Amino acid sequence: MAAAVQVATRVSPQVKLKASRVFEHYGLDTATALRMFLTVTADEQRIPIGIDRPLVEDFPNPETAEAIRQGNEFLASGKPGRYRNADELFEALDL
């Protein structure tokens, strides 16, 4: 792999702060997010836009959070496996 080069850009403090919050929402730091942007642009020869996950305070929403909790509880129960039909799965889920 060739030696890395440093890329610098100037943005307002407000833009950097707002962008950093979005990157953190996705578990990224600014350098990683910019590296991803440049890599996809180079590889796909297009401007990569369209990340769908919205930045909202209650993500996931309470209903989804409960479903995730129940799914994790089911996985921890030792019941996961293959089922021949939905009825067998529902029985394992106690539904």
N, C-alpha and C positions, 0 to 999 in steps of 0.2 A: 504494500500500500504506500502511496506517495505521502510525503510529509504533509501535514495539515496546514492550512493557511488560516489566518485570522480575518474575520469579516467584522467590520464595525459600521454602525449606523447611528444616526442621531434622531431621537424622538423626544417629544415633550415628556416631562415627568408624569403628567396625568395619563398619557397613552401608555407609558411603561407600567405604571401601577395597575391600570385597568386590564391591560393584557396579561400581566403577571398573575392577577387573580383568576383569569380564565384558564391560563396554563396550569395553575395549581389545582383548579377544579378537575382537570384531566390527569393530575399526578405528574405534571411536567415542570421543569424549570425553563426559564426563557431560552437558554442556550440550546437545550434539547429540542424545544418547539421550533426554533429557527432552523436548526440542523435538519429536522424532519421536513420542514417546508422546502428548504433548498434541495434536499435529496429527492423528494417526490417531484419537484419541478424539473430537476435534471433528468431523472429516470423516465418520467412520463411525458416530458416536453409539453407541460401544461401548467397553469396556475392551479394549485390544489385548493379548492374551496368546497364547502358543503358538509362540514362536520355537523351532524344532526343533533347531537345531544345538547339540549338547551341548558344554559346556566340558570338554575333556579334554586332557591333556598331549600325547598322541600323535596329535593331529589335524593332518593326516590320518594314518591309520594307515600303517605301512610299505608295505603292498600298494597302497593308493591312491596314496601318494606316488610309488611306482615307476611306476604307470600314468600319472600326470600327467607324470612325467619323460619317459616313452616318447612320450606324446602331443605334448609340446613338441618333442622331438627329431624326430618325424615332421613336424610343421609346419615346422620349420626346414630340413628336408631338401629342400624344394621339390617333394615328391611329392603333396601334398594336391591334391585336385580332385574331380571327379565320376567315379563308377564305375558301370558298368552293372549290376554284381552284386557279391555278397560275394566271389566268387573273385578278381575284379580288385582289390578293396580288399586282400584278404589277400596277393595277389601284391606289391602296392605296399608292404605292411608287411613283406615278407619272411617271411611265416608259412607 
